[in-house]
Amino acid sequence: MQRRFLAVLAGTAAALAVASPAAAAPTWSVVPSPNPVATENVLTAAVARTGTDAWAVGFYKGPAEHDGRIMLAERWNGTTWRQVPTPNVRFFDEKLLAVHASGANEAWAVGSTNQTGFASTNPIAAHWDGSAWTIVPTPATTGTSKSILDGVVDFGPGNAWAVGRGRNARALIEHWDGSAWSMVANPDPVPPAGSTLASVVLTGLSALSPTDMWAVGSYSVLHGTTSDSFTLTEHYDGTAWKIVPSPNPAPRHPLNGTRQVLNSVTVVSHTDAWAVGQTIDTPSGSFFPDKTMTFHWNGTAWSVVPSPDHLSEDTLSGVAAASANDVWAVGNFVDRGPTGADFPIGRTQILHWNGTAWSVVPSSTANDATLGGVSVVPGSAEAWTVGDILSAPSTTSTLILHHAA
């Protein structure tokens, strides 16, 4: 299955898990969703525009020999999730990793494309005009690194933004002006003294307005033979993108370095935003996800806010806010049983912020599963989160959970 992380979590990092409301009834329920094929169906992101209009995107394995992976788009009409046809480029894999909609007839989804069987990837953008999804060309970047778009915000037909990574191994920011996508300049992080910048990626994007946007991700540096990765937060004020300092709580090992990444961001107000991700276990040498990581923006600075962890490796892939006191973060963790010795199973993970603390909300599934994105219906407490579940041996099915208003 995709995005499964198997490692041994050292120490007793699960202490915060006691904040979980174990006795509370689950507030999230599974809603049936389409599966185009019987083998591989994955949802990676969602956006809820209204209570009767939401999108979920991802990809599925094409049924024909040379289909590759095909973009998957599903839409909620207030009653049922239905698959919406998407283009398919034969001999290529197309994956959608982010989606945003400004109207019933206006949405963008972005991701990656690569020739089937090849590791190299390029960005892909698809537009919904109310009738069909179409692939829209994006600027070509040069270099040898994998390139993707992993975050998107749609303000309307003539204004959209997307972020990711270019083939030059640097952060990629693109803008849609109503007729074409173009690359927008953004600064490189300054590596610590004695280090060399190796790569930069932006993996999340959220906006309060066209003049108040946040993008998050991470950057890697080389220090001799050691590699380190640090969190990255960038802000757009309507004129330029600027890097804003962000915490890096993971300890640094003298041989294995340090790792921490941000995967998603949500903006509540000019003085209230959240970013989520995870640290990575370098002290033990496992290099697998280690602990959840949640940052809060108060209008002046980003700070670390304590968040729950389980007995095994935890990740947070998405975050969305209904209000300052109602924030959801989703991802997955690896369940190794009460002693840590059982066969590992990926479990869905949902955390809730109530204005005071994060707590674990029950969302466990019987089979190996993960959640990739979450979205809140504006002006309400209704929310959706999407991912995938191992429904049978070698069979991945879509997974959609709903939180009623």
N, C-alpha and C positions, 0 to 999 in steps of 0.2 A: 504493500500500500504506500501511497505517497505520504511524504512528510512524517514518516515514523522515525522516532529517535530512541535508540536503545543504548543505555549506558548504566553504569552503577553510580548512584548518587552518594557521595561521601558525607559522613557526618550526620547531624540531626537537623537538617535544614527544614524538616517538615513541621517544626514546632508551631509555626503560625497557623497550621491547618486546624488547630483547635477552635479557631474563630468560625469554623463552618457551622451553619445552623442545621445540625444533623437531624433534629427532630422535626424540622419544617417540611411541609409538603412541597414536592417539586412544583416550580412555577413555569416550567418550560415543557411543551408537549410536541411530539413528533407529528408533522403534517405530511401526508403522502405527496411524493414528488416524482416526476417522470424519470425513467431510465431508458434512454434510446437503445441501448444494447445490453446484452447479457454478461458482459465482461468487465468493462472499465467505464465508470461514470463518476465524475468528480465535480463538486461545486467549490469554488474558491472565494467568492465574494458576493455581497448582496447590497441592494439599496432599496429602501422603502420610501416612496414618495408620498403616498397616502395610504389609508387603510385598505383601499381597493386597487392599489397599483404599486407593485414591487417587482424588482428584477433579481434573479440569481444567475450567476455566470460561472463557467468552468470549462470542461472539455470532456469528450468521450472518445473511445476508440472506434474509428470508422469500421463499418461491417465489411466493406470491400477490400480487396487485397492491397491496393495502393492508396487507400484513403488517408492513412496516417491518423492522427488525432484531430478531431473536429471541434470547433468552438461550440460550446453548449450555452444556450440562453433559455431561461425559463421565466414565465411571468405569472404573477398573482393577480387575479381579478376580483378579489374579495371573497371568493368561494373556493377556487381550485388553482393549483399550479399547473401550467401548460407549457410544453416545449414550443419555442418559437424557432422557425428555420433560420439557419445561419450558413454563410458561404463555406465551401470546402475547397481547399487547394490540394489537389492530389499530389502524392509523393512528398507532402509536407505535413508537419505537426503544427496545429494552431491551438494555442491555449489562452484563455481569457483569465486574467488574474485580478482585475478590478473593474468596477462599474459605477456609474453615477448618472442620474437623470434629473433634468430640470423641468420636464413636462411630459405629458402623455405621449407626445410625438417627438421627443428630443432626449436622446441618451447616448453616452459614449461608453465603450468597454475597451480595455487595453490589455496587452499581455505579450506573448512571445511567439515566434514562428521559427521553425528550423526544418531543414531537409530531413526526411525520415531516415533515422539511423545515424545522423550526424549530431555531434555535441554542440556545435556552434549555433547560437540563436540571434535573432534580430527582433526589434520591436514590431508589434502589430496593433493597429487601432481599428475598431469597428464602430459604425454609427447607425443609430436607429432613427428613422425619419417618420415613424408612425405607420409605415407599411412594410419595411424590410430592413434587415441588417446588411450593411455593405462594408467591405474593407476599404479604408481610406489610406492612401500612401503617407508614410512618415519619413522624415529626413534620414538619409543614410549617414551612418557614422563610420569612421575608419579605425582599424585596429584589429587585434586578434582575440579580444575578450568576448565573453558572452554578453549580449545586449538585450535588455528587456524594458518594458514599461510596466510598473507595478502599482501605480496609483493614478487616479483621475478625478477631476472635479469639473462638472458641466454647469456653466452659468446661463447658457442659452445658445441659440444657433450660431452666434458670432463670437463666443468666448468660452473656451475650455482649456484646461491645463492637464498635463500628464507628467509623471516623474518616473525615473528608473535608473538605468545604467547604460552608458554607451560602450561601443566596442573599444574605446580608448581607456576603459576601466575607470572612468570618471562618472560622477553624477550626471544624469541626463534629465534636463527639464525642457519640455516642449509646450508651445502655445498654439491653440487653434483660433484663427481670426475670422472664421466664417468661410474661408476659401482654401486655406492650406495650413498644415502644421509646420512650425519653424522652431529651431532650437533657440533657447534663451540662455544667456550667460549666467553662470553661477560660480561662486568662489570655491576653490579647493581648500579643504581643511589644512591647517598647519600642523605637521607631525611633531611629536616631542623631539627635543634636542637629541641628536645622535641617531635618529630614525629617518627612514625614507618612505614617502607615501607610495603605497602599492596599488590600492584600489578604493573606489568610493561608490556607494549605491544608495539610492533613495527608494524606500519600500512602502511609504505611506504618505497620503496627502489629504488635507482637510482645510476647509475655508469657512470663515465667518462672512466674508464678502470678497469681491475682486481685489480689494486693497488690504486684505488681512488673511493671509494663508500661511499654513505651516506644512512643511515636509520633513519627514524623519527617515533615518536609515542608519548606516554605519560606515566606517572607513577602516582600512587595514594599513598597517605600517610594518616595515621590516627594520629590525634592530639586530644587526649581525645575522645570525642564523635563526633568530626568534621572530615570530610574527605576533603582532598584537592587533586587536580590533576594538574600536571605540565607538560610542554612540555619536550620532550626528543629528542636529536639529537646525533647520533653516527657516527663516521667515521672509515673507514677501509683503511689502508695504504699499504696493501699487506702482513702485518705481524700480526696485531692485531686490534681488534675493541676497540675504545676509545670514551668515552662520551665527548662531546664538549658542553660547557655552551650555553644555549639558553634562550631567553626572556620569561617572563610570565606576560603579560600585564593586565590580568583580575584582578579586585579588589577583595580583600579578605573580606568576611563578617564574623564578630566575631562568629556567630552561624552556618552559612551555608558554610563557607570556601570559596574556590576559585576553578574554573575549567577552564582549557584550554587544547586543544588537537591538535595535528598535524596529518593529514591524508595522506599527499602525499608530495613527494619531486622530484625535477628534477635538474640535474646537467648540466650546460652549459660549464663550464671550471673549472680549479682548483681554480679560484678566483671568481666564479660566480655560485651560486645555489639558488634555491627557495624552500621554504617549506610552505604549506598552511594548514589551519584548521579553528577552530573557538573557541571563548570563550563561556562559558556557564553561564547563568543568575542565579547566586546564591543569590545576594542581595535581589531579590524579592521572592526567595524561589521556583521559577518555575523549576529550574534545566533543562531547555531546551536550545538549542543553542541560542546564543545571537548576536554576531557580527563576521564578517569574520576576519581572521587573516592571514597575509602574512609576512613571514620572508625572508630576503635576506642575503646570505653569500658572503662576499667580499674577502675571502682568509684569513681573520684574525678573524672575529667574525660574529655572527648572529645578525641582528637588525630588529626591527619591521618597516615595511613600511605601511603607511596608505592605507586602501582599502575601497571601497564603501560598504555601507549597505543599506538595505531597511527599511521599517517601521516595519517589523516583522522579526522573527528569521532567521538568515542567516547561511549557512554552505558552506564550500569549501571541496570537496572530492577528487579532482584531479588537477594536474598541469603538464604542459609540455611546453618546450621551443623550438622555432625554432632558436632563436639567443638571444643575450643579450638584444635586443630591441624588441623582439617579443615573448611574453610569454602568455600562456593561463591558466586560473584557472576556474574550473567548480564546480557546486554543485547545491544547490537549496535554495529557501527562501519561507516563508509562506506569501501569499498575503491575507490580511484582508480588502482590499478595502481602499479608500482614508481616511476614518475616523477611520479605525481599528476595525470597529464593524461588518463587513460583515462575512459571513461564510468563514473559512480559506481554501485556496487552495494552494497546493504546486506548485511552479513555478520553472522552470529551471533557472539557474543563470550561466552566462558566464562573466568573467572579462578578460580584456586584458591589458598587460603592454607594453608600447611603448618606454621604456627606461627612461621615466620621471615620469609617474604616471599610476595608475590603473584606468580603466574606465569600466562601465557596457556596454556590447554589447547586443543589443536586441536578445532575444531567447525565448520569451514568447510563451507558448502553451495554447490552449484553455482549456485543462483538467489538472487535478492533475498530475504533472510529476516531475522527478528528474534526475540529471546527476551524474554518479558515477565515470567516468574515462575519460581521454583525452590523445591523443597521436598525435605527429607531425611527418610527414614523414621526415626522416633525409635529410638535405640539401635543404629543401624547406619550403614554408609557408603553405603547405597543412596540414590540421589537421582533426581529427575525435574525436567526443565525443559521449558517449553512456550512456544509462540509461533505464528508463521505464516510461510508461504513463498509466493513468487510461482511457482506451479507451471506457469502458462501465461499468455499475455497476458490481462490483466484477470481473472485467476483467482487467488484467494488460498486456500490450503489450510492446514489445521491442521498444526502441527509439534510433535512430542513426542520428546524425547531422553531416554535412560535411562543412568544410571551404575550398574553392578552393584555389589553390596556386596563 
